[in-house]
Amino acid sequence: MSYKKLRNIVFTLHRILGFAIALIAIIVSLTGSLIVFQCEINEFQLHQHFGAIIPQGNRLSLEVILDFVKAAYANQPQSVNVSLI
């Protein structure tokens, strides 16, 4: 086998292996970035879907919120009776 033919085979093999390893490295880096920034991505998606929630006024107690929910669903026969433990 001549030197030029061996050199071309080695360069072709080097190119193919380089592309394969680069593809694996890109996949690993992208999935790693998604894992690292998962909280920020989820928060961004929630803000895009629902908008930002800005608290206003005083906080309500759990009993007041439960009364609101019971009053809203009082007319629906298929609703389940909810009680606190």
Buried (B, 14 or more C-beta within 10 A) or exposed (E): EEEEEEEEEEEEEEEEEEEEEEEEEEEEEEEEEEEEEEEEEEEEEEEEEEEEEEEEEEEEEEEEEBEEEEEEEEEEEEEEEEEEE
